Amino acid sequence: MEKFLKAAKTIRNNWKKSVFGAIVLYYGGATAKERYEINILMRAACKEAVKYGNAMIEYDRNPTLITVVLNPVANKRKAKKDFEKYCEPILHLAGLQVDVVQTTSEGSAKEIVENLKGTEAIIVAGGDGTLSETITGLLRRNDNANQFPLGILPLGKTNSLANYLFPGGNGVEKVRQLITACMAIVKGNTMWQDAMKIEPIAQDEEAPSRPIYAMTSIDWGAFRDTEARSDKYWVYGPFREYMSYIFNGYKDSLTWTCKGVVKYTPPCAGCSNCMYKKQEIKRKWSFFVPSTQAAPETDRTKLVNPECSMVNELCFKTTELQIQPKAESILPALTVGLGRNQYSYTEFVSEGWRRIKGESKINEVIEARTIELWPESPKTEEVFEIDKEEFDVKPMKVTILPKIVKLFYEPKLQY
């Protein structure tokens, strides 16, 4: 009892040091526990991968070659380290021949994929920006290269599509997500996913630009601008997104008014009017992976749909606009979402916080096969965000490309 009282007195007389020591002890214990759990996960994943690596292959076939497009500066330069620590060992143990190509600048991934030869699968190791560039490079090719299975390792700051395919989190859950993404590649489960073809509309004497391709969304408006500035408030740690709404909700620098005209055609399953524009998928090669979902084989070029070519117009004025592929839709379609016309400061902050928590989202207004977006006299500093990459606000045409990208995915999480 005397020792206990003496210890309590010492803590009371040195309470600052005691609090600091308690914090250090807590975080030290939490870090040790996290490392232990990660080691258990990696050990189990490596044992599973070795089973695939020990499997026999045909005598006249080399190990499967996959090309990893790695963005080493993604996620504040953590991507390369995380890839080498958590992903590369699993891929090698599974018997895959891994060729890693690092991007060197913006647009580098597009050039790498457009000129890529001799691979059987492409793996994107980065975030949404690297994925968008890879998709663009892949679909710009004219040699049916979209048949290459595409894997996604969520190593970037934002990983919208990867988070949909492989739900994850931070710490141990992040490692679990990376393991699941790697094992999806190893196991070879694939599915076909829709993409958006985005073509800038040339005006006056402008030279036509090459199309870009996206998988998730096109965003424009005040909410997009606020989310893009959240990193400026890094000092607030996990609350930086909330603080971004507090500090930016009243500023005129946000895009509070999105105005213009949307011209759109209705969704179509495929007919003589629209199928001839689509890239037909001809299977010339068989890959090492069994496809669980095949691309659609029905010949619809002789079908007639009189509604397919009908063009509708919608004038809009709103605080935000979003275009994205419609998930789990019978017909391949794009959705256009429009927000409210105006918000007060408190309404804007409250709505932003609800979106951070996933409790609110923009309302869908129309569904379409093709969309022409004509912004009304945008300010020079306004930007679209296409798969988390910024582009100047200009007229553009967006077309849904159904089942055009072949992705590795995991039907059932194993870890």
GIHUHU-V356609 format. One record per backbone hydrogen bond with DSSP energy under -0.5 kcal/mol. CO is the residue of the C=O (numbers start at 1). NH is the residue of the N-H. E is the energy in kcal/mol with one decimal. If there is no record, write none. Layout:
# GIHUHU-V356609
CO:NH:E
CO:NH:E
This chain:
# GIHUHU-V356609
1:5:-2.3
2:6:-2.1
3:7:-2.4
4:8:-2.4
5:9:-2.2
6:10:-2.0
7:11:-2.3
8:12:-2.3
9:13:-2.3
10:14:-1.3
12:15:-0.8
14:18:-2.1
15:19:-2.5
16:20:-2.4
17:21:-2.6
18:22:-2.3
19:23:-2.3
20:24:-2.5
21:25:-2.5
22:26:-2.4
23:27:-2.6
24:28:-2.4
25:29:-2.3
26:30:-2.5
27:31:-2.5
28:32:-2.3
29:33:-2.4
30:34:-2.3
31:35:-2.5
32:36:-2.0
33:37:-2.2
34:38:-2.4
35:39:-2.4
36:40:-2.0
37:41:-2.2
38:42:-2.9
39:43:-2.4
40:44:-2.1
41:45:-2.4
42:46:-2.7
43:47:-2.1
44:48:-1.9
45:49:-2.5
46:50:-2.2
47:51:-1.0
48:52:-0.9
49:52:-0.5
49:53:-2.0
50:54:-2.2
52:55:-0.8
58:61:-1.8
64:66:-0.6
64:97:-3.5
65:120:-2.3
65:121:-0.6
66:68:-0.6
66:99:-2.6
67:69:-0.6
67:123:-3.1
68:70:-0.9
68:101:-3.3
69:125:-2.6
70:72:-0.9
70:103:-2.6
71:74:-1.5
72:80:-0.7
73:76:-0.5
73:77:-1.3
74:78:-1.1
74:79:-1.8
75:78:-0.8
78:82:-2.5
79:83:-2.6
80:84:-2.4
81:85:-1.7
82:86:-2.8
82:87:-0.7
83:87:-1.4
83:88:-3.0
87:91:-2.0
88:92:-2.3
89:93:-2.5
90:94:-1.5
91:96:-1.8
92:95:-1.9
96:98:-0.8
97:66:-2.7
97:99:-0.6
98:100:-0.6
99:68:-2.8
99:101:-0.5
101:70:-2.3
105:108:-1.9
107:111:-1.5
108:112:-2.4
109:113:-2.4
110:114:-2.5
111:115:-1.5
113:116:-1.0
120:149:-0.7
121:67:-2.6
122:151:-2.8
123:69:-3.4
123:125:-0.7
124:126:-0.8
124:153:-3.2
125:71:-2.5
126:155:-1.5
126:156:-1.2
127:131:-2.2
128:132:-2.7
129:133:-2.1
130:134:-2.2
131:135:-2.7
132:136:-2.3
133:137:-2.5
134:138:-2.4
135:139:-2.6
136:140:-1.3
137:141:-0.5
138:141:-0.8
144:147:-1.6
145:148:-2.2
146:406:-0.7
149:122:-2.3
149:151:-0.5
150:408:-2.2
151:124:-3.1
152:154:-0.6
153:126:-1.3
153:155:-2.0
158:128:-2.1
159:163:-2.8
160:164:-1.1
161:165:-2.2
162:166:-3.3
170:173:-1.5
171:175:-1.7
172:176:-2.4
173:177:-2.0
174:178:-2.1
175:179:-2.5
176:180:-2.4
177:181:-2.3
178:182:-2.2
179:183:-2.7
180:184:-1.7
181:185:-1.2
182:186:-2.2
183:187:-2.9
184:188:-1.5
184:189:-0.9
189:409:-2.1
190:292:-1.0
190:293:-0.6
191:407:-3.2
193:404:-1.5
193:405:-2.1
195:401:-3.1
196:198:-0.6
196:214:-2.1
197:199:-0.6
197:399:-2.3
198:200:-0.5
198:212:-2.4
199:397:-2.7
200:202:-0.7
203:206:-2.4
212:198:-3.2
214:196:-3.1
216:325:-0.5
217:387:-2.4
218:323:-2.2
219:385:-2.5
220:321:-2.7
221:225:-2.2
222:226:-2.2
223:227:-2.3
224:228:-2.1
225:229:-0.8
226:229:-0.8
227:230:-1.3
229:232:-1.6
230:233:-1.7
231:234:-1.2
233:236:-1.9
234:237:-2.4
236:239:-1.9
237:240:-1.8
239:243:-2.4
240:244:-1.8
241:245:-1.1
242:246:-1.5
243:247:-2.6
244:248:-1.5
245:249:-1.5
248:251:-1.2
251:254:-0.9
254:256:-1.5
255:222:-0.8
256:258:-0.5
257:259:-0.7
258:318:-2.0
259:376:-2.9
260:316:-2.3
261:263:-0.5
261:374:-2.9
262:264:-0.5
262:314:-2.2
263:372:-3.4
264:312:-3.0
265:369:-2.6
265:370:-0.6
271:275:-2.7
274:277:-1.0
275:278:-1.2
278:280:-0.7
280:282:-0.7
281:283:-0.5
282:284:-0.8
290:190:-0.6
290:292:-0.5
298:300:-0.9
300:303:-1.3
303:272:-3.1
305:308:-1.7
307:266:-0.5
307:310:-1.3
310:312:-0.5
312:264:-2.4
314:262:-2.8
316:260:-1.7
318:258:-3.8
319:222:-2.2
320:339:-1.8
321:220:-1.9
322:337:-3.3
323:218:-2.6
324:335:-2.8
325:327:-0.5
326:329:-0.6
332:268:-0.6
333:326:-3.0
334:368:-2.4
335:324:-1.7
335:337:-0.6
336:365:-3.1
336:366:-1.3
337:322:-2.2
338:363:-0.5
340:319:-2.2
344:348:-2.7
345:349:-2.3
346:350:-2.3
347:351:-2.6
348:352:-2.3
349:353:-2.4
350:354:-2.0
351:355:-1.9
352:356:-1.9
353:357:-1.6
354:359:-3.1
354:360:-0.6
355:358:-1.0
363:338:-1.2
366:336:-2.2
368:334:-3.6
369:400:-2.1
370:265:-1.8
371:373:-0.6
371:398:-3.4
372:263:-2.7
372:374:-0.6
373:375:-0.6
373:396:-1.7
374:261:-2.0
375:377:-0.8
379:382:-1.7
382:393:-1.3
384:386:-0.6
384:391:-2.4
385:219:-2.5
385:387:-0.7
386:389:-1.6
389:386:-3.1
391:384:-3.2
392:394:-0.7
395:201:-2.2
396:373:-2.9
397:199:-3.0
398:371:-2.8
399:197:-3.0
400:402:-0.7
401:195:-1.8
401:404:-0.7
405:193:-2.9
405:407:-0.7
406:150:-2.9
407:191:-2.1
409:411:-0.6
